[in-house]
């Protein structure tokens, strides 16, 4: 089992920055890919960014060039640096993890709210 705990959410003005963190505990050695998802009110949950244990990352089109995902395997932590935030980035952000060879994300955090408004 893997437990994921997000932190770093909050309120920020448009154009501002935030950094989210996701600390993992438990059987982290089994985890390959970690990801950030988000869900805005009334919308489906969507993938924001994902990163493999080797450091290969991919991003959703709306956040390319503004968000950066990174991970520290020694600390069992994944980060999401968000810059040039827009009101449409407002959502609950979730951390997720999956083992190598597994298609679905089996482990989820509880979510952290990010609000971008003036």
VEXBADREN-694374 format. One record per atom (N, C-alpha, C): residue number from 0; atom name; y, z, x. Coordinates in nm, 3 decimals. Last residue first. Example, Ala and Ser with C-alpha at 12.3 -4.5 7.8 and 13.67 -1.06 7.14 Angstrom:
<pts>
+-----+------+---------+---------+---------+
! pos ! site !       Y !       Z !       X !
+-----+------+---------+---------+---------+
!   1 !    N !  -0.225 !   0.708 !   1.285 !
!   1 !   CA !  -0.106 !   0.714 !   1.367 !
!   1 !    C !   0.003 !   0.787 !   1.290 !
!   0 !    N !  -0.569 !   0.780 !   1.319 !
!   0 !   CA !  -0.450 !   0.780 !   1.230 !
!   0 !    C !  -0.330 !   0.780 !   1.320 !
+-----+------+---------+---------+---------+
</pts>
This chain:
<pts>
+-----+------+---------+---------+---------+
! pos ! site !       Y !       Z !       X !
+-----+------+---------+---------+---------+
! 117 !    N !   3.722 !  -0.857 !  -0.872 !
! 117 !   CA !   3.855 !  -0.812 !  -0.829 !
! 117 !    C !   3.909 !  -0.708 !  -0.927 !
! 116 !    N !   3.377 !  -0.838 !  -0.771 !
! 116 !   CA !   3.484 !  -0.858 !  -0.869 !
! 116 !    C !   3.614 !  -0.808 !  -0.812 !
! 115 !    N !   3.048 !  -0.809 !  -0.742 !
! 115 !   CA !   3.160 !  -0.877 !  -0.675 !
! 115 !    C !   3.266 !  -0.907 !  -0.780 !
! 114 !    N !   2.797 !  -0.581 !  -0.697 !
! 114 !   CA !   2.899 !  -0.627 !  -0.790 !
! 114 !    C !   3.016 !  -0.684 !  -0.712 !
! 113 !    N !   2.464 !  -0.512 !  -0.669 !
! 113 !   CA !   2.578 !  -0.569 !  -0.597 !
! 113 !    C !   2.674 !  -0.626 !  -0.700 !
! 112 !    N !   2.221 !  -0.259 !  -0.686 !
! 112 !   CA !   2.323 !  -0.338 !  -0.756 !
! 112 !    C !   2.431 !  -0.385 !  -0.659 !
! 111 !    N !   1.888 !  -0.285 !  -0.586 !
! 111 !   CA !   2.019 !  -0.227 !  -0.560 !
! 111 !    C !   2.125 !  -0.320 !  -0.618 !
! 110 !    N !   1.538 !  -0.208 !  -0.635 !
! 110 !   CA !   1.659 !  -0.286 !  -0.658 !
! 110 !    C !   1.785 !  -0.210 !  -0.625 !
! 109 !    N !   1.297 !  -0.104 !  -0.571 !
! 109 !   CA !   1.351 !  -0.068 !  -0.702 !
! 109 !    C !   1.479 !  -0.144 !  -0.735 !
! 108 !    N !   1.078 !  -0.350 !  -0.417 !
! 108 !   CA !   1.161 !  -0.232 !  -0.419 !
! 108 !    C !   1.217 !  -0.210 !  -0.558 !
! 107 !    N !   0.739 !  -0.463 !  -0.425 !
! 107 !   CA !   0.879 !  -0.476 !  -0.466 !
! 107 !    C !   0.949 !  -0.342 !  -0.453 !
! 106 !    N !   0.461 !  -0.657 !  -0.333 !
! 106 !   CA !   0.534 !  -0.531 !  -0.320 !
! 106 !    C !   0.683 !  -0.555 !  -0.347 !
! 105 !    N !   0.356 !  -0.907 !  -0.355 !
! 105 !   CA !   0.284 !  -0.797 !  -0.416 !
! 105 !    C !   0.364 !  -0.668 !  -0.420 !
! 104 !    N !   0.442 !  -1.226 !  -0.414 !
! 104 !   CA !   0.495 !  -1.104 !  -0.353 !
! 104 !    C !   0.434 !  -0.986 !  -0.428 !
! 103 !    N !   0.183 !  -1.472 !  -0.377 !
! 103 !   CA !   0.276 !  -1.391 !  -0.457 !
! 103 !    C !   0.323 !  -1.269 !  -0.379 !
! 102 !    N !   0.016 !  -1.579 !  -0.179 !
! 102 !   CA !   0.127 !  -1.658 !  -0.234 !
! 102 !    C !   0.230 !  -1.571 !  -0.306 !
! 101 !    N !  -0.105 !  -1.481 !   0.136 !
! 101 !   CA !  -0.089 !  -1.446 !  -0.006 !
! 101 !    C !   0.032 !  -1.519 !  -0.061 !
! 100 !    N !  -0.103 !  -1.528 !   0.404 !
! 100 !   CA !  -0.201 !  -1.599 !   0.323 !
! 100 !    C !  -0.194 !  -1.569 !   0.175 !
!  99 !    N !   0.010 !  -1.207 !   0.486 !
!  99 !   CA !  -0.019 !  -1.342 !   0.533 !
!  99 !    C !  -0.126 !  -1.405 !   0.446 !
!  98 !    N !   0.162 !  -1.025 !   0.210 !
!  98 !   CA !   0.078 !  -1.036 !   0.329 !
!  98 !    C !   0.057 !  -1.183 !   0.366 !
!  97 !    N !   0.501 !  -0.967 !   0.115 !
!  97 !   CA !   0.367 !  -1.018 !   0.089 !
!  97 !    C !   0.293 !  -1.033 !   0.222 !
!  96 !    N !   0.779 !  -0.809 !  -0.051 !
!  96 !   CA !   0.696 !  -0.832 !   0.068 !
!  96 !    C !   0.560 !  -0.887 !   0.026 !
!  95 !    N !   1.126 !  -0.772 !  -0.140 !
!  95 !   CA !   0.987 !  -0.800 !  -0.172 !
!  95 !    C !   0.910 !  -0.830 !  -0.044 !
!  94 !    N !   1.415 !  -0.624 !  -0.281 !
!  94 !   CA !   1.338 !  -0.655 !  -0.162 !
!  94 !    C !   1.192 !  -0.676 !  -0.203 !
!  93 !    N !   1.667 !  -0.731 !  -0.503 !
!  93 !   CA !   1.537 !  -0.670 !  -0.481 !
!  93 !    C !   1.477 !  -0.716 !  -0.348 !
!  92 !    N !   1.976 !  -0.678 !  -0.652 !
!  92 !   CA !   1.904 !  -0.739 !  -0.541 !
!  92 !    C !   1.778 !  -0.659 !  -0.513 !
!  91 !    N !   2.139 !  -0.756 !  -0.942 !
!  91 !   CA !   2.055 !  -0.655 !  -0.879 !
!  91 !    C !   1.972 !  -0.728 !  -0.774 !
!  90 !    N !   2.459 !  -0.920 !  -0.899 !
!  90 !   CA !   2.321 !  -0.913 !  -0.945 !
!  90 !    C !   2.258 !  -0.785 !  -0.892 !
!  89 !    N !   2.703 !  -1.148 !  -0.807 !
!  89 !   CA !   2.678 !  -1.021 !  -0.874 !
!  89 !    C !   2.538 !  -1.020 !  -0.935 !
!  88 !    N !   2.762 !  -1.394 !  -0.721 !
!  88 !   CA !   2.661 !  -1.322 !  -0.643 !
!  88 !    C !   2.628 !  -1.187 !  -0.705 !
!  87 !    N !   2.976 !  -1.479 !  -0.868 !
!  87 !   CA !   2.843 !  -1.523 !  -0.912 !
!  87 !    C !   2.730 !  -1.464 !  -0.828 !
!  86 !    N !   3.195 !  -1.388 !  -0.720 !
!  86 !   CA !   3.154 !  -1.317 !  -0.843 !
!  86 !    C !   3.015 !  -1.356 !  -0.890 !
!  85 !    N !   3.097 !  -1.405 !  -0.372 !
!  85 !   CA !   3.159 !  -1.463 !  -0.490 !
!  85 !    C !   3.117 !  -1.383 !  -0.613 !
!  84 !    N !   3.149 !  -1.327 !  -0.027 !
!  84 !   CA !   3.084 !  -1.303 !  -0.156 !
!  84 !    C !   3.168 !  -1.358 !  -0.271 !
!  83 !    N !   3.147 !  -1.373 !   0.251 !
!  83 !   CA !   3.220 !  -1.461 !   0.159 !
!  83 !    C !   3.161 !  -1.450 !   0.018 !
!  82 !    N !   2.817 !  -1.249 !   0.324 !
!  82 !   CA !   2.957 !  -1.270 !   0.354 !
!  82 !    C !   3.016 !  -1.369 !   0.254 !
!  81 !    N !   2.555 !  -1.032 !   0.376 !
!  81 !   CA !   2.619 !  -1.119 !   0.278 !
!  81 !    C !   2.767 !  -1.128 !   0.307 !
!  80 !    N !   2.261 !  -0.978 !   0.532 !
!  80 !   CA !   2.404 !  -0.976 !   0.555 !
!  80 !    C !   2.468 !  -1.079 !   0.462 !
!  79 !    N !   1.990 !  -0.804 !   0.476 !
!  79 !   CA !   2.056 !  -0.921 !   0.419 !
!  79 !    C !   2.206 !  -0.902 !   0.439 !
!  78 !    N !   1.698 !  -0.697 !   0.657 !
!  78 !   CA !   1.840 !  -0.689 !   0.622 !
!  78 !    C !   1.885 !  -0.818 !   0.553 !
!  77 !    N !   1.412 !  -0.491 !   0.683 !
!  77 !   CA !   1.470 !  -0.624 !   0.668 !
!  77 !    C !   1.611 !  -0.608 !   0.615 !
!  76 !    N !   1.208 !  -0.287 !   0.888 !
!  76 !   CA !   1.326 !  -0.303 !   0.804 !
!  76 !    C !   1.370 !  -0.449 !   0.800 !
!  75 !    N !   1.047 !  -0.162 !   1.081 !
!  75 !   CA !   0.993 !  -0.196 !   0.949 !
!  75 !    C !   1.105 !  -0.217 !   0.847 !
!  74 !    N !   1.133 !  -0.132 !   1.334 !
!  74 !   CA !   1.184 !  -0.036 !   1.237 !
!  74 !    C !   1.132 !  -0.061 !   1.097 !
!  73 !    N !   1.009 !  -0.344 !   1.454 !
!  73 !   CA !   0.986 !  -0.211 !   1.511 !
!  73 !    C !   1.031 !  -0.102 !   1.414 !
!  72 !    N !   1.109 !  -0.561 !   1.317 !
!  72 !   CA !   0.969 !  -0.522 !   1.295 !
!  72 !    C !   0.938 !  -0.383 !   1.350 !
!  71 !    N !   1.378 !  -0.624 !   1.157 !
!  71 !   CA !   1.346 !  -0.548 !   1.276 !
!  71 !    C !   1.205 !  -0.494 !   1.256 !
!  70 !    N !   1.520 !  -0.926 !   1.036 !
!  70 !   CA !   1.426 !  -0.815 !   1.025 !
!  70 !    C !   1.407 !  -0.752 !   1.162 !
!  69 !    N !   1.752 !  -1.102 !   0.821 !
!  69 !   CA !   1.697 !  -1.068 !   0.951 !
!  69 !    C !   1.601 !  -0.952 !   0.933 !
!  68 !    N !   1.949 !  -1.347 !   0.660 !
!  68 !   CA !   1.838 !  -1.251 !   0.651 !
!  68 !    C !   1.787 !  -1.226 !   0.793 !
!  67 !    N !   2.275 !  -1.407 !   0.562 !
!  67 !   CA !   2.181 !  -1.412 !   0.675 !
!  67 !    C !   2.075 !  -1.305 !   0.657 !
!  66 !    N !   2.493 !  -1.610 !   0.363 !
!  66 !   CA !   2.401 !  -1.496 !   0.377 !
!  66 !    C !   2.311 !  -1.517 !   0.498 !
!  65 !    N !   2.635 !  -1.846 !   0.397 !
!  65 !   CA !   2.707 !  -1.723 !   0.366 !
!  65 !    C !   2.622 !  -1.597 !   0.387 !
!  64 !    N !   2.470 !  -2.056 !   0.452 !
!  64 !   CA !   2.596 !  -2.050 !   0.524 !
!  64 !    C !   2.676 !  -1.923 !   0.498 !
!  63 !    N !   2.334 !  -2.049 !   0.129 !
!  63 !   CA !   2.328 !  -2.104 !   0.265 !
!  63 !    C !   2.467 !  -2.102 !   0.329 !
!  62 !    N !   2.337 !  -1.975 !  -0.131 !
!  62 !   CA !   2.379 !  -1.874 !  -0.034 !
!  62 !    C !   2.377 !  -1.925 !   0.110 !
!  61 !    N !   2.248 !  -2.182 !  -0.295 !
!  61 !   CA !   2.378 !  -2.120 !  -0.324 !
!  61 !    C !   2.427 !  -2.023 !  -0.217 !
!  60 !    N !   1.985 !  -2.249 !  -0.186 !
!  60 !   CA !   2.102 !  -2.334 !  -0.163 !
!  60 !    C !   2.236 !  -2.263 !  -0.189 !
!  59 !    N !   1.809 !  -1.985 !  -0.029 !
!  59 !   CA !   1.842 !  -2.060 !  -0.149 !
!  59 !    C !   1.973 !  -2.134 !  -0.124 !
!  58 !    N !   1.656 !  -2.011 !   0.295 !
!  58 !   CA !   1.760 !  -1.962 !   0.204 !
!  58 !    C !   1.769 !  -2.048 !   0.079 !
!  57 !    N !   1.429 !  -1.890 !   0.544 !
!  57 !   CA !   1.477 !  -1.994 !   0.455 !
!  57 !    C !   1.566 !  -1.930 !   0.349 !
!  56 !    N !   1.317 !  -1.826 !   0.881 !
!  56 !   CA !   1.389 !  -1.789 !   0.759 !
!  56 !    C !   1.420 !  -1.912 !   0.673 !
!  55 !    N !   1.101 !  -1.683 !   1.110 !
!  55 !   CA !   1.137 !  -1.808 !   1.043 !
!  55 !    C !   1.195 !  -1.776 !   0.906 !
!  54 !    N !   1.003 !  -1.456 !   1.235 !
!  54 !   CA !   1.147 !  -1.478 !   1.230 !
!  54 !    C !   1.192 !  -1.609 !   1.167 !
!  53 !    N !   0.747 !  -1.374 !   1.226 !
!  53 !   CA !   0.790 !  -1.445 !   1.347 !
!  53 !    C !   0.938 !  -1.478 !   1.348 !
!  52 !    N !   0.728 !  -1.277 !   0.973 !
!  52 !   CA !   0.723 !  -1.180 !   1.082 !
!  52 !    C !   0.771 !  -1.245 !   1.213 !
!  51 !    N !   0.973 !  -1.468 !   0.782 !
!  51 !   CA !   0.838 !  -1.432 !   0.824 !
!  51 !    C !   0.844 !  -1.330 !   0.938 !
!  50 !    N !   1.195 !  -1.430 !   0.511 !
!  50 !   CA !   1.177 !  -1.437 !   0.656 !
!  50 !    C !   1.036 !  -1.393 !   0.691 !
!  49 !    N !   1.412 !  -1.556 !   0.254 !
!  49 !   CA !   1.284 !  -1.501 !   0.298 !
!  49 !    C !   1.272 !  -1.518 !   0.449 !
!  48 !    N !   1.651 !  -1.530 !  -0.013 !
!  48 !   CA !   1.615 !  -1.563 !   0.125 !
!  48 !    C !   1.482 !  -1.497 !   0.157 !
!  47 !    N !   1.649 !  -1.538 !  -0.297 !
!  47 !   CA !   1.773 !  -1.553 !  -0.221 !
!  47 !    C !   1.741 !  -1.600 !  -0.079 !
!  46 !    N !   1.485 !  -1.629 !  -0.593 !
!  46 !   CA !   1.474 !  -1.604 !  -0.450 !
!  46 !    C !   1.609 !  -1.630 !  -0.383 !
!  45 !    N !   1.565 !  -1.472 !  -0.904 !
!  45 !   CA !   1.561 !  -1.587 !  -0.817 !
!  45 !    C !   1.552 !  -1.546 !  -0.671 !
!  44 !    N !   1.498 !  -1.384 !  -1.239 !
!  44 !   CA !   1.501 !  -1.342 !  -1.099 !
!  44 !    C !   1.486 !  -1.465 !  -1.011 !
!  43 !    N !   1.707 !  -1.528 !  -1.495 !
!  43 !   CA !   1.579 !  -1.507 !  -1.429 !
!  43 !    C !   1.598 !  -1.457 !  -1.287 !
!  42 !    N !   1.970 !  -1.347 !  -1.671 !
!  42 !   CA !   1.914 !  -1.460 !  -1.598 !
!  42 !    C !   1.779 !  -1.424 !  -1.537 !
!  41 !    N !   2.096 !  -1.129 !  -1.779 !
!  41 !   CA !   2.062 !  -1.239 !  -1.868 !
!  41 !    C !   2.001 !  -1.359 !  -1.800 !
!  40 !    N !   2.250 !  -1.043 !  -1.480 !
!  40 !   CA !   2.232 !  -1.007 !  -1.621 !
!  40 !    C !   2.204 !  -1.132 !  -1.704 !
!  39 !    N !   2.062 !  -1.161 !  -1.198 !
!  39 !   CA !   2.187 !  -1.136 !  -1.269 !
!  39 !    C !   2.157 !  -1.107 !  -1.415 !
!  38 !    N !   1.861 !  -1.073 !  -0.945 !
!  38 !   CA !   1.858 !  -1.101 !  -1.088 !
!  38 !    C !   1.990 !  -1.062 !  -1.150 !
!  37 !    N !   1.719 !  -1.179 !  -0.635 !
!  37 !   CA !   1.826 !  -1.119 !  -0.715 !
!  37 !    C !   1.809 !  -1.160 !  -0.860 !
!  36 !    N !   1.528 !  -1.109 !  -0.339 !
!  36 !   CA !   1.548 !  -1.174 !  -0.467 !
!  36 !    C !   1.669 !  -1.111 !  -0.534 !
!  35 !    N !   1.436 !  -1.137 !  -0.009 !
!  35 !   CA !   1.533 !  -1.079 !  -0.102 !
!  35 !    C !   1.540 !  -1.170 !  -0.224 !
!  34 !    N !   1.129 !  -1.077 !   0.171 !
!  34 !   CA !   1.228 !  -1.159 !   0.102 !
!  34 !    C !   1.326 !  -1.074 !   0.024 !
!  33 !    N !   0.886 !  -1.121 !   0.424 !
!  33 !   CA !   0.970 !  -1.033 !   0.343 !
!  33 !    C !   1.083 !  -1.116 !   0.286 !
!  32 !    N !   0.558 !  -1.198 !   0.526 !
!  32 !   CA !   0.688 !  -1.244 !   0.477 !
!  32 !    C !   0.757 !  -1.135 !   0.395 !
!  31 !    N !   0.354 !  -1.007 !   0.618 !
!  31 !   CA !   0.406 !  -1.119 !   0.695 !
!  31 !    C !   0.547 !  -1.156 !   0.649 !
!  30 !    N !   0.194 !  -0.691 !   0.639 !
!  30 !   CA !   0.299 !  -0.773 !   0.579 !
!  30 !    C !   0.342 !  -0.885 !   0.672 !
!  29 !    N !   0.026 !  -0.518 !   0.759 !
!  29 !   CA !  -0.036 !  -0.626 !   0.682 !
!  29 !    C !   0.066 !  -0.725 !   0.630 !
!  28 !    N !   0.181 !  -0.320 !   0.865 !
!  28 !   CA !   0.121 !  -0.416 !   0.959 !
!  28 !    C !   0.059 !  -0.534 !   0.886 !
!  27 !    N !   0.249 !  -0.144 !   0.666 !
!  27 !   CA !   0.342 !  -0.253 !   0.695 !
!  27 !    C !   0.282 !  -0.357 !   0.786 !
!  26 !    N !   0.140 !   0.053 !   0.476 !
!  26 !   CA !   0.060 !  -0.041 !   0.554 !
!  26 !    C !   0.142 !  -0.165 !   0.590 !
!  25 !    N !   0.427 !   0.264 !   0.481 !
!  25 !   CA !   0.290 !   0.238 !   0.439 !
!  25 !    C !   0.222 !   0.139 !   0.532 !
!  24 !    N !   0.756 !   0.129 !   0.424 !
!  24 !   CA !   0.664 !   0.231 !   0.474 !
!  24 !    C !   0.526 !   0.202 !   0.420 !
!  23 !    N !   1.064 !  -0.035 !   0.487 !
!  23 !   CA !   0.926 !  -0.037 !   0.440 !
!  23 !    C !   0.846 !   0.076 !   0.501 !
!  22 !    N !   1.392 !  -0.074 !   0.378 !
!  22 !   CA !   1.303 !  -0.002 !   0.467 !
!  22 !    C !   1.163 !   0.002 !   0.407 !
!  21 !    N !   1.640 !  -0.293 !   0.367 !
!  21 !   CA !   1.516 !  -0.263 !   0.297 !
!  21 !    C !   1.420 !  -0.201 !   0.397 !
!  20 !    N !   1.991 !  -0.330 !   0.318 !
!  20 !   CA !   1.877 !  -0.294 !   0.402 !
!  20 !    C !   1.757 !  -0.266 !   0.314 !
!  19 !    N !   2.276 !  -0.541 !   0.301 !
!  19 !   CA !   2.166 !  -0.471 !   0.235 !
!  19 !    C !   2.056 !  -0.443 !   0.337 !
!  18 !    N !   2.611 !  -0.551 !   0.357 !
!  18 !   CA !   2.481 !  -0.564 !   0.421 !
!  18 !    C !   2.380 !  -0.478 !   0.348 !
!  17 !    N !   2.889 !  -0.746 !   0.248 !
!  17 !   CA !   2.802 !  -0.630 !   0.234 !
!  17 !    C !   2.675 !  -0.657 !   0.313 !
!  16 !    N !   3.228 !  -0.865 !   0.226 !
!  16 !   CA !   3.094 !  -0.865 !   0.284 !
!  16 !    C !   3.021 !  -0.736 !   0.251 !
!  15 !    N !   3.461 !  -1.068 !   0.026 !
!  15 !   CA !   3.417 !  -0.957 !   0.110 !
!  15 !    C !   3.274 !  -0.970 !   0.157 !
!  14 !    N !   3.517 !  -1.261 !  -0.154 !
!  14 !   CA !   3.549 !  -1.289 !  -0.015 !
!  14 !    C !   3.503 !  -1.181 !   0.081 !
!  13 !    N !   3.590 !  -1.030 !  -0.414 !
!  13 !   CA !   3.553 !  -1.167 !  -0.373 !
!  13 !    C !   3.602 !  -1.196 !  -0.232 !
!  12 !    N !   3.516 !  -0.687 !  -0.332 !
!  12 !   CA !   3.605 !  -0.790 !  -0.384 !
!  12 !    C !   3.556 !  -0.928 !  -0.340 !
!  11 !    N !   3.234 !  -0.493 !  -0.423 !
!  11 !   CA !   3.315 !  -0.557 !  -0.322 !
!  11 !    C !   3.401 !  -0.663 !  -0.387 !
!  10 !    N !   3.014 !  -0.219 !  -0.476 !
!  10 !   CA !   3.118 !  -0.308 !  -0.529 !
!  10 !    C !   3.200 !  -0.364 !  -0.413 !
!   9 !    N !   2.667 !  -0.216 !  -0.375 !
!   9 !   CA !   2.793 !  -0.155 !  -0.416 !
!   9 !    C !   2.888 !  -0.259 !  -0.472 !
!   8 !    N !   2.388 !  -0.158 !  -0.147 !
!   8 !   CA !   2.459 !  -0.225 !  -0.254 !
!   8 !    C !   2.589 !  -0.155 !  -0.287 !
!   7 !    N !   2.245 !  -0.011 !   0.038 !
!   7 !   CA !   2.360 !  -0.091 !   0.084 !
!   7 !    C !   2.435 !  -0.165 !  -0.024 !
!   6 !    N !   1.885 !  -0.032 !   0.016 !
!   6 !   CA !   2.011 !   0.042 !   0.020 !
!   6 !    C !   2.121 !  -0.055 !   0.060 !
!   5 !    N !   1.543 !  -0.016 !  -0.098 !
!   5 !   CA !   1.666 !  -0.088 !  -0.066 !
!   5 !    C !   1.784 !   0.008 !  -0.059 !
!   4 !    N !   1.223 !   0.038 !   0.001 !
!   4 !   CA !   1.341 !   0.108 !  -0.050 !
!   4 !    C !   1.466 !   0.034 !  -0.002 !
!   3 !    N !   0.881 !  -0.005 !  -0.056 !
!   3 !   CA !   1.006 !  -0.067 !  -0.014 !
!   3 !    C !   1.123 !   0.005 !  -0.079 !
!   2 !    N !   0.554 !   0.060 !   0.052 !
!   2 !   CA !   0.667 !   0.104 !  -0.030 !
!   2 !    C !   0.795 !   0.045 !   0.031 !
!   1 !    N !   0.229 !  -0.063 !   0.034 !
!   1 !   CA !   0.358 !  -0.070 !   0.101 !
!   1 !    C !   0.465 !  -0.026 !   0.005 !
!   0 !    N !  -0.119 !   0.000 !   0.082 !
!   0 !   CA !   0.000 !   0.000 !   0.000 !
!   0 !    C !   0.125 !   0.000 !   0.086 !
+-----+------+---------+---------+---------+
</pts>
